[in-house]
Amino acid sequence: MAKVQKIKGFVDLFPDEAAKFTFMEQKAREVFSRYGFGELRTPILEKTELFQKSIGEDTDVVGKEMFTFPDRKDRSLTMRPEATAGVVRAFIDSKTHQPGKVSKYFTFGPMFRYERPQKGRQRQFHQINAEIFGAPEAQADAELILMLTTFLNGIGLTKLTVELNSLGCHECRPAYKQALIDFYRSKDKSNFCEDCQRRMETNPLRVLDCKVPTCKELVTEAPIITDHLCDECETHFTDVKTILTSANIDFTLNPRLVRGLDYYVRTCFEVTSQDIGSQTSVAGGGRYDGLIRNLGGPDCPATGFACGMERLALLLDGLEADTPDFYLAVVDDEAANEAMLFAQELRGKGLTGEVSFSGGSMKSRMRAANKSGAKACLIMGGEELANKTITVKDMVGDREQETLDRSLYLASI
């Protein structure tokens, strides 16, 4: 019978790899809670219109990359391609917002995009997200970046670069969009890729984000958004930069940084790491003040970021797994049940370890103990069973071995 193959772009995470994701989640919970964020869990499936309205129908995500299908009642559903839209939808549904109230949430979980699988980017991937609702101030943007860099430092990443830009607001961006359109019209349209030719009139900022080399070259002389900011946006951006500078966060200004989703306004940022030798984008985000209102909620400002966990996992290849406290080696079958019960008592004391389920030669059991990496090998055979003792062999120091009364050993832990 032919075996069932896994779906292309969907990856199994065995314990060594899964441990990296658990480590990141634990560190995020530890760091984010210090900033007043609470965990929110949202569904994987949402109505397709949520992403059409939030991300933008002219984006590659909506147009090319979403896993969308009809349910049994012919309603269009989509497996979430990103987290923010679902968090906003949940926030609106909760009806908990009040004027002046600030809400802070973080989320973990799988996202889904139909794109070519590659190292660090699969069709099912995982993100860590953080969002602040209700705070229009530049200080909220700066706090997110400070929290993000604290988290990344906490998981061992230190060679970080923050790229920063302002996308203006709904007041000053229209003039900039028109300046871009005028610039594109001055060029030979056929020199741009098909996607950019389509976007020039409908979504001119997205042309700046094109990765096609010829398009990147063509926009090097395009107008930059920071030359078109209104006074409020200029002040907002200055405050963000001042706070980051005072907090000793290195950043570079990138006037071509627009991010890939339509809902961003004012501050946008991306964090890259050189910890694996080449520059790798590991996180990004920005402000999206109009999104909540556009999805039917209150006129509530918002800002947030997302980290790609697969990208971060590539940078954690040197992460060592926790060392188990014991390996309980059973060398006589008749001791197997008692050994299992004794191990349960050890675990009740907070120790970690495993038991060989049946008897075996001392040589094979010691090989298994060495392979486990345990700090101590506990040995139980017929003699230990009869005398209510346990033989303890040190596995990390002098390798000495002694036989102790089991009750006294438990009391010493």
KOLBAMI-205420 format. One line per 5 residues: number of its first residue (from 1); for each residue x, y negated, z negated of N, C-alpha, C. Coordinates in pm, whole numbers. Each point is the difference from the previous one (the first is absolute). Layout:
N
NUM = X:Y:Z:X:Y:Z:X:Y:Z  ...;
end
This chain:
413
1 = 85:119:0:-85:-119:0:88:-125:0  -30:-93:89:80:-123:10:-20:-87:-125  108:-58:-47:-10:-87:-117:-59:-135:40  -61:-67:-97:-55:-133:22:111:-103:-21  27:-80:102:106:-100:-8:-52:-127:-69;
6 = 89:-70:-68:-37:-130:-57:-18:-101:113  -75:-106:-29:-28:-103:99:124:-87:19  31:-34:122:115:-85:28:-12:-134:-72  107:-38:-68:0:-127:-72:-53:9:-141  -35:120:-45:-48:21:-137:101:93:-69;
11 = 57:-46:-111:115:66:-58:-33:60:-136  52:120:-26:-11:63:-132:113:-52:-88  -32:-39:-121:100:-49:-95:20:104:-110  109:74:9:33:100:-101:62:-70:-122  18:74:-113:34:-65:-127:116:-100:5;
16 = 109:32:69:114:-93:1:-38:-134:63  -77:4:110:-40:-123:66:-114:-68:-76  -95:80:-48:-113:-56:-75:48:-72:-126  111:47:-57:53:-64:-121:36:-145:25  46:-32:123:33:-139:33:-126:-87:-3;
21 = -110:54:52:-125:-76:2:-53:-19:-142  10:104:-81:-43:-12:-140:84:-104:-74  130:2:24:90:-97:-62:-38:-143:38  -29:-22:128:-38:-134:46:-131:-44:-64  -97:91:-7:-130:-34:-60:16:-34:-148;
26 = 81:79:-70:20:-26:-143:69:-134:-22  100:-30:82:71:-127:-14:-93:-117:34  -84:17:103:-94:-106:36:-98:-25:-114  -53:106:-60:-93:-18:-113:69:-75:-114  124:38:-26:74:-63:-110:22:-148:26;
31 = 45:-34:122:32:-139:32:-126:-83:18  -96:49:79:-119:-79:32:-83:-30:-124  -4:94:-94:-80:-24:-122:57:-116:-80  131:-22:9:62:-111:-72:-43:-135:56  -50:0:123:-48:-122:65:-153:-13:-7;
36 = -65:90:-73:-144:-9:-18:-84:64:108  58:92:80:-74:68:106:-60:131:-53  -121:31:49:-66:126:-34:-17:85:125  -4:132:-20:-9:92:114:-142:12:53  -15:-5:131:-128:18:69:16:111:103;
41 = -95:93:5:4:108:99:-121:-15:92  27:-6:129:-106:-19:99:-7:121:92  -114:19:71:-16:117:87:93:-4:121  29:118:52:79:11:122:-84:-36:121  -129:34:-2:-90:-28:112:-77:-130:-23;
46 = -7:-82:102:-79:-123:-4:-74:-15:132  -99:-89:2:-67:-31:126:98:-70:94  -4:36:125:95:-54:98:-6:-152:6  -118:-56:-13:-14:-146:12:80:-74:-107  28:65:-113:80:-66:-103:137:-39:56;
51 = 63:90:73:133:-28:54:-7:-87:125  -106:13:76:-17:-88:116:-11:-145:-44  -74:-24:-109:-21:-136:-49:122:-54:-75  73:88:-67:110:-47:-84:132:-6:76  39:108:60:129:6:68:-2:-77:131;
56 = -112:9:74:-13:-70:127:-6:99:116  -103:-15:84:-20:96:108:109:-7:106  74:-111:6:103:-14:101:136:51:-46  7:56:-122:127:53:-50:23:141:52  128:41:1:32:136:40:-61:102:-96;
61 = -7:-36:-129:-53:94:-99:-142:39:36  -86:-98:23:-141:28:31:-14:53:142  72:-58:94:-17:38:139:59:134:37  107:42:-70:72:120:46:27:105:-108  2:-38:-127:62:86:-100:-95:61:-102;
66 = -126:-37:-3:-88:48:-107:-55:140:31  -17:80:-105:-69:127:8:-148:-28:-25  -77:-10:107:-142:-39:-8:-85:110:62  -114:28:-65:-88:106:50:-142:-24:-52  -102:55:68:-138:-12:-49:-30:108:-103;
71 = -80:-34:-101:-43:104:-93:-126:67:53  -66:82:-79:-115:78:48:-121:-87:30  1:-122:-50:-108:-92:32:44:-104:103  112:31:67:54:-82:108:44:-139:-47  42:-10:-125:57:-123:-52:151:5:19;
76 = 60:-107:45:143:-2:27:78:-18:-130  85:98:-31:83:-3:-120:147:1:39  85:-55:-86:143:-8:27:79:39:-125  103:80:19:94:29:-108:90:-122:-15  7:-51:-120:60:-131:-21:142:-10:57;
81 = 25:-101:84:134:-22:54:86:-90:-90  -63:-64:-96:69:-84:-99:-94:-17:-119  52:-52:-111:-76:2:-125:-77:-127:-30  49:-116:46:-57:-127:-45:-148:-13:31  -42:38:122:-141:-15:36:-90:78:-94;
86 = 39:121:-37:-80:80:-93:-4:-59:-139  112:-57:-44:4:-65:-132:-92:-121:-1  2:-77:108:-89:-116:10:-146:45:1  -30:103:76:-137:51:4:-47:44:-139  88:69:-73:-34:43:-137:-21:-120:-92;
91 = 86:-100:14:-11:-121:-82:-134:-70:25  -40:-9:127:-129:-63:33:-115:81:-58  8:133:18:-107:88:-50:-15:-8:-151  110:-23:-71:-5:0:-147:-75:-121:-56  -9:-108:79:-69:-123:-41:50:-54:-134;
96 = 132:15:-21:57:-42:-129:69:-137:8  10:-57:120:74:-125:11:-78:-118:-55  70:-85:-72:-54:-126:-50:98:-111:36  -49:-120:27:91:-111:33:106:-18:-108  124:-10:42:109:-19:-95:57:129:-56;
101 = -65:113:27:48:128:-52:103:60:96  110:48:-56:104:65:80:-4:150:-26  -4:79:107:0:146:-11:125:54:68  65:97:-66:124:59:53:-15:152:7  26:57:118:-15:144:19:123:56:71;
106 = 31:128:-30:97:72:82:-60:135:37  45:53:113:-53:127:51:114:84:55  -20:133:-1:88:94:69:-87:85:92  61:62:98:-76:98:75:40:13:145  -59:102:67:29:24:141:-77:-93:92;
111 = 65:-38:109:-60:-79:108:21:78:130  -72:-38:105:3:80:122:5:-90:124  101:22:85:9:-71:127:49:96:107  -65:-6:115:38:86:111:111:-69:79  124:32:-33:115:-54:71:106:107:8;
116 = 105:-24:75:102:102:21:74:27:-131  -4:125:-49:69:31:-126:150:-19:15  63:-52:-104:144:-16:-3:45:0:-146  129:5:-21:52:6:-136:-47:-120:-80  -62:26:-113:-50:-108:-85:-134:-55:42;
121 = -60:51:108:-130:-48:44:-78:116:62  -102:45:-70:-82:111:47:-143:-48:23  -83:86:56:-139:-39:24:-80:-3:-130  35:86:-94:-46:-21:-139:121:-52:-76  -13:-119:-54:108:-59:-78:-58:-54:-130;
126 = 85:-45:-88:-44:-42:-132:47:-143:-29  -84:-72:-71:32:-139:-34:-23:-27:-148  78:-94:-51:-26:-64:-129:-43:-143:32  -117:-38:-48:-54:-134:27:-24:-76:-129  11:-131:8:-38:-87:-113:-72:-122:56;
131 = -107:-42:-67:-82:-112:48:-35:-91:-119  -1:-131:26:-48:-98:-97:-118:-74:64  -116:3:-66:-119:-70:48:-32:-116:-94  -31:-115:56:-46:-112:-80:104:-104:-32  122:16:53:107:-96:-31:50:-65:129;
136 = -36:-127:26:45:-66:122:142:-56:-10  56:1:-120:127:-69:-24:119:74:63  102:-80:32:124:57:51:66:91:-103  -27:-27:-127:60:82:-106:-43:148:11  -120:25:50:-45:138:17:81:71:107;
141 = 28:-70:111:83:58:104:139:32:-54  56:-96:-73:135:19:-55:2:114:-100  -104:11:-83:-4:108:-99:0:136:69  -76:12:110:-1:127:73:138:38:49  72:-97:56:133:29:51:96:34:-115;
146 = -13:-71:-111:83:32:-117:-31:141:-52  -127:35:-6:-39:133:-47:49:108:96  -13:-27:130:44:97:101:150:25:-10  80:-105:-10:144:19:-9:40:67:-132  -73:-30:-108:25:68:-127:-26:150:14;
151 = -109:36:67:-32:142:22:107:66:86  40:-63:110:99:59:89:135:14:-69  37:-100:-80:123:14:-80:-13:116:-99  -121:16:-54:-23:104:-100:13:141:54  -23:19:129:18:134:58:139:14:61;
156 = 86:-100:-23:139:14:39:41:-73:125  -88:-81:59:34:-74:121:47:-140:-37  121:-34:38:57:-129:-38:40:-85:119  26:61:115:43:-74:119:-124:-43:78  -73:-97:-56:-128:-42:56:8:-138:64;
161 = -76:-17:107:-14:-131:63:-148:-32:12  -40:-115:-50:-139:-48:13:-6:-97:117  -80:33:101:-24:-93:111:-132:-71:-27  -1:-131:18:-113:-83:-44:-45:-93:112  -131:-19:8:-56:-94:97:-133:-51:-53;
166 = -49:-108:60:-137:-46:-24:-74:0:132  -121:53:-1:-83:8:121:-101:-113:7  9:-96:-92:-97:-108:1:-137:47:-46  -98:-87:18:-136:33:-44:-97:-21:116  -128:14:-28:-101:-13:105:-11:-144:50;
171 = 61:-92:-74:-3:-141:43:113:-31:98  120:48:-31:116:-38:83:38:106:103  -47:123:-15:41:103:94:-57:-18:140  -123:-49:19:-52:-15:136:92:-83:91  57:-108:-52:90:-82:81:125:78:37;
176 = 47:83:-92:118:82:30:-33:105:104  -116:63:-12:-40:99:100:-4:-62:139  -53:-121:8:-7:-66:131:140:-31:53  92:-37:-90:138:-26:42:64:127:55  -32:114:-64:52:127:50:-57:34:137;
181 = -131:-18:14:-65:30:127:60:-86:111  20:-127:-28:61:-89:99:141:47:36  74:47:-99:135:50:26:-4:124:89  -92:95:-32:-9:122:81:-40:-33:144  -87:-96:16:-45:-36:135:113:-60:83;
186 = 101:-53:-69:114:-58:72:97:108:49  -23:124:-41:86:111:38:-67:85:108  78:83:64:-54:95:96:-64:115:-76  -131:8:6:-75:98:-79:44:143:27  41:28:122:36:137:37:125:49:-71;
191 = 77:-91:-60:121:41:-72:-31:56:-139  -123:-22:-47:-41:54:-129:-58:141:17  1:78:-108:-60:134:5:-152:-13:11  -65:111:34:-145:-3:21:-74:-44:-125  42:48:-117:-67:-39:-124:10:-149:-23;
196 = 118:-57:22:18:-144:-23:-76:-83:103  -9:49:124:-79:-72:100:-145:-9:-44  -49:105:-63:-138:0:-48:-16:-89:-123  102:-6:-85:-11:-74:-126:23:-151:16  62:-42:108:41:-140:12:-110:-100:-30;
201 = -120:28:47:-111:-93:-19:-82:34:-124  -14:130:-30:-90:41:-109:66:4:-136  128:35:-4:69:14:-128:148:-35:19  29:-127:27:136:-39:40:107:26:-104  -36:-1:-130:102:27:-102:56:141:11;
206 = -82:94:44:45:139:7:109:20:104  8:-88:98:108:10:99:135:-17:-69  5:-82:-104:125:-22:-73:47:126:-70  -91:93:-26:31:122:-74:34:116:92  1:-23:132:25:108:96:143:51:-14;
211 = 15:134:7:133:60:-14:66:28:135  -69:-26:110:59:21:133:112:-102:21  121:44:34:115:-92:9:-23:-121:90  -62:20:117:-21:-114:90:-93:-103:-62  -104:46:-70:-92:-93:-66:70:-73:-114;
216 = 82:71:-76:74:-64:-110:90:-111:52  61:25:115:87:-100:60:-79:-120:50  -118:25:57:-81:-108:58:-52:-97:-105  -23:49:-124:-61:-86:-103:104:-67:-89  128:16:32:102:-61:-86:-12:-152:-5;
221 = -54:-60:107:-14:-146:4:-144:-45:-26  -85:92:-42:-140:-36:-27:-10:-94:-121  -104:-81:-7:-20:-86:-118:-5:84:-128  44:-58:-110:-3:72:-127:-107:-59:-91  -63:87:-77:-117:-37:-80:35:-103:-107;
226 = 119:8:-57:34:-91:-110:12:-145:45  8:-23:132:-2:-138:51:-141:-54:13  -101:84:-25:-139:-39:20:-82:8:-128  65:20:-116:-74:16:-125:-63:-132:-45  -121:9:-54:-62:-117:-61:68:-28:-134;
231 = -31:-113:-62:67:-38:-125:-23:103:-111  -124:53:-10:-28:98:-106:79:127:20  7:49:124:76:122:28:149:-23:-23  48:-117:35:142:-32:-21:32:0:-148  -86:-61:-82:21:-2:-145:-5:141:-58;
236 = -96:79:45:-15:138:-47:128:79:29  49:-10:121:118:74:42:124:-46:-77  11:-129:-23:112:-54:-77:1:54:-142  -118:8:-62:-9:54:-136:45:146:-6  -42:79:99:42:142:3:152:8:8;
241 = 59:-76:90:145:3:18:72:-48:-126  -53:-103:-65:63:-53:-121:2:103:-111  -112:69:-20:-7:102:-106:97:114:28  4:49:123:89:111:34:146:-41:-17  34:-121:41:137:-49:-16:37:-8:-149;
246 = -92:-53:-82:26:-12:-144:11:135:-67  -67:102:56:5:135:-57:114:82:59  87:-65:79:117:66:61:-38:112:96  -111:-19:72:-41:96:103:52:-52:134  87:76:61:52:-40:131:-107:20:106;
251 = -16:-99:85:-97:13:110:52:-75:122  -50:42:114:32:-70:125:-130:-43:65  2:-115:63:-118:-50:69:-4:59:141  -113:59:35:-16:61:131:-128:-54:64  11:-106:82:-120:-62:57:-72:88:101;
256 = 60:114:39:-65:94:93:-76:109:-74  10:4:-132:-69:103:-77:-148:-30:-6  -84:87:58:-145:-24:0:-78:115:-61  68:114:-28:-68:121:-49:-93:55:109  -51:121:-21:-73:66:107:-151:-9:-8;
261 = -53:-66:-102:-145:-3:-19:-51:-143:5  -122:-17:47:-53:-133:30:-38:-83:-123  -14:65:-115:-61:-74:-111:96:-88:-80  127:-1:33:95:-76:-80:-6:-151:26  16:-80:-106:14:-146:6:110:-40:-97;
266 = 55:-118:24:105:-54:-86:114:102:-22  34:29:-125:118:81:-26:-9:139:62  105:40:71:16:141:37:147:35:-22  26:127:-31:136:40:-34:23:146:35  125:35:15:40:138:26:130:25:-76;
271 = 12:119:-58:120:36:-75:71:112:73  127:-20:28:80:104:65:112:42:-94  50:121:23:106:56:-84:115:47:88  122:-17:-51:119:53:68:59:118:-77  -79:63:-87:53:107:-84:31:128:76;
276 = -47:16:123:34:118:79:88:-40:119  61:-118:-9:94:-39:102:-58:-96:102  -114:34:59:-64:-88:97:-120:-68:-64  -37:-114:55:-111:-77:-58:-132:72:20  -72:24:-108:-126:73:4:-107:-79:-71;
281 = -112:-25:67:-112:-69:-64:-69:95:-98  -15:-43:-125:-59:87:-102:-129:-56:-58  -29:-128:21:-120:-58:-58:-31:-132:69  -125:-42:-8:-39:-127:57:-138:-40:-47  -30:-128:18:-132:-47:-42:-15:-147:23;
286 = -96:-59:-71:-27:-142:14:-138:-36:-49  -39:-123:34:-128:-55:-47:-108:17:106  -122:31:-47:-113:21:92:-128:-59:-60  0:-132:-15:-107:-68:-74:-139:17:61  -14:13:129:-133:6:59:-59:139:14;
291 = 78:103:-30:-47:136:28:-122:40:-82  0:-32:-128:-112:40:-85:-131:-63:48  7:-128:36:-119:-67:52:-43:60:133  95:32:87:-33:57:130:-65:138:-9  23:69:-111:-59:133:-18:-128:-6:-84;
296 = -54:-120:-18:-128:-14:-68:8:-27:-148  119:-30:-51:17:-27:-142:8:-148:-30  37:-36:-122:12:-142:-37:121:-63:68  5:-130:2:114:-72:57:112:4:-104  75:109:2:97:29:-105:139:16:60;
301 = 98:-76:-45:136:14:53:61:135:-37  97:45:79:60:131:-25:141:6:57  82:81:-63:137:23:48:43:140:-44  89:64:78:37:136:-34:118:50:80  41:125:-28:108:64:76:-22:150:7;
306 = 74:64:89:-3:146:15:142:51:17  30:114:-65:129:68:17:-24:133:69  80:31:100:-6:131:63:81:101:-81  -69:99:-57:68:92:-91:95:96:73  -33:38:124:92:85:76:132:-71:26;
311 = -8:-130:34:122:-77:20:82:-5:-130  -67:-24:-110:70:-5:-128:60:135:-35  -71:108:32:50:135:-32:131:28:72  17:-55:121:126:18:72:117:-60:-77  -29:-103:-79:104:-68:-76:25:65:-135;
316 = -76:104:-32:11:65:-131:57:141:12  74:28:106:51:135:21:94:45:-111  61:-94:-71:89:36:-109:-71:18:-133  -132:-12:-1:-75:11:-126:9:142:-54  42:13:-123:12:132:-63:-128:34:-73;
321 = -41:128:15:-120:48:-69:27:10:-150  -105:-10:-80:14:15:-145:55:139:-32  92:6:-95:60:127:-40:-92:72:-98  -39:127:28:-84:73:-96:76:28:-129  -74:12:-108:63:25:-130:42:145:-17;
326 = -78:92:55:31:142:-22:-40:87:119  66:114:7:-45:109:85:-6:122:-91  -118:60:-15:-17:113:-90:14:128:81  112:70:-21:30:122:77:-53:123:-74  -89:75:62:-54:124:-55:84:114:55;
331 = 61:78:-89:87:109:46:-60:138:-28  -115:5:-67:-73:126:-18:-148:-28:25  -66:86:79:-139:-25:35:-91:-14:-121  31:75:-107:-88:-5:-117:4:-136:-69  99:-80:29:10:-132:-62:-69:-109:82;
336 = -53:36:117:-53:-102:92:-115:-79:-61  -95:67:-64:-115:-72:-57:43:-93:-112  86:50:-90:46:-81:-112:80:-121:49  80:21:105:79:-109:55:-91:-109:56  -108:42:65:-92:-99:56:-64:-83:-110;
341 = -37:64:-110:-62:-71:-112:100:-92:-70  127:46:-9:103:-84:-62:27:-124:87  3:18:130:21:-114:90:-114:-101:-15  -122:51:-20:-113:-90:-19:18:-85:-125  56:59:-106:27:-77:-122:107:-106:26;
346 = 101:35:80:104:-97:32:-57:-118:78  -87:31:95:-62:-107:79:-89:-88:-87  -63:63:-100:-81:-77:-93:83:-98:-82  129:28:-11:93:-89:-69:53:-109:93  -42:4:126:43:-101:95:114:40:90;
351 = 48:125:-9:109:46:85:-53:44:136  88:-1:100:-38:47:133:87:120:37  -60:94:70:76:118:42:-90:107:56  63:108:46:-76:110:59:46:133:-57  -79:104:28:23:134:-52:7:96:116;
356 = 92:97:-8:-6:109:97:-115:90:-43  -90:33:90:-124:68:-39:19:145:-41  111:61:40:23:140:-35:148:19:-29  35:121:-50:137:29:-37:89:17:122  130:-11:-23:99:18:105:137:5:-60;
361 = 101:26:82:136:10:-51:46:-135:-53  91:6:-96:52:-124:-57:69:-84:108  69:67:92:71:-71:105:-96:-78:90  -110:65:40:-96:-67:87:-70:-114:-73  -28:19:-128:-68:-102:-77:91:-122:-22;
366 = 130:23:-20:92:-112:-18:17:-78:132  -4:71:113:4:-69:128:-121:-93:15  -117:52:-41:-122:-81:9:8:-120:-94  57:19:-118:13:-110:-96:93:-108:55  110:41:61:94:-96:59:-67:-78:113;
371 = -75:71:83:-67:-63:114:-104:-101:-46  -65:26:-114:-104:-90:-50:57:-133:-48  130:-1:-36:62:-121:-53:-36:-29:-143  -56:97:-71:-46:-21:-138:116:-28:-95  -31:-76:-105:101:-32:-100:36:121:-85;
376 = -97:89:-18:24:119:-83:-70:120:61  65:116:-11:-65:126:39:-40:72:-128  -130:27:-13:-52:75:-115:-20:144:45  50:93:-77:-2:141:41:-86:78:-97  -94:80:56:-85:84:-83:-7:140:61;
381 = 42:98:-79:-9:141:38:-60:80:-113  20:129:2:-59:87:-101:48:-31:-140  130:-30:-15:55:-30:-132:-58:-130:-56  -6:-102:83:-58:-129:-45:-148:17:-32  -70:80:80:-142:24:-24:-21:64:-136;
386 = 82:102:-33:-15:72:-126:37:-86:-120  101:-86:16:51:-77:-115:-58:-142:-8  -91:-34:91:-59:-134:5:108:-108:11  96:26:87:110:-94:22:0:-44:147  89:-94:29:20:-46:138:150:-26:17;
391 = 56:45:108:141:-26:29:10:-124:87  82:-95:-44:10:-131:67:140:-16:57  8:-22:132:130:-22:64:4:-141:57  99:-77:-44:19:-137:51:43:7:147  -63:-83:85:28:6:144:70:-126:51;
396 = 24:-97:-86:59:-126:47:127:-39:-77  26:61:-114:115:-38:-80:102:112:-9  13:53:-121:105:101:-24:-43:141:39  -125:16:45:-53:129:48:-4:105:-112  0:-46:-125:-7:95:-111:-140:58:-13;
401 = -10:114:-66:-126:73:-13:-19:41:-145  -124:-16:-51:-30:43:-137:-143:50:-7  -25:88:-97:-132:57:-20:-61:-62:-126  -123:-54:14:-64:-73:-109:-138:56:-27  -45:-18:-124:-138:33:-33:-93:-92:79;
406 = -103:56:63:-86:-80:88:-70:-113:-74  -50:27:-116:-74:-104:-75:94:-113:-39  125:32:-37:96:-104:-35:40:-81:123  10:68:115:34:-70:123:-110:-99:37  -125:44:-13:-111:-90:29:-3:-119:-96;
411 = 30:25:-126:-3:-107:-99:111:-103:24  107:42:69:113:-90:22:-23:-94:118  -103:23:79:-26:-81:119:-73:-129:-37;
end
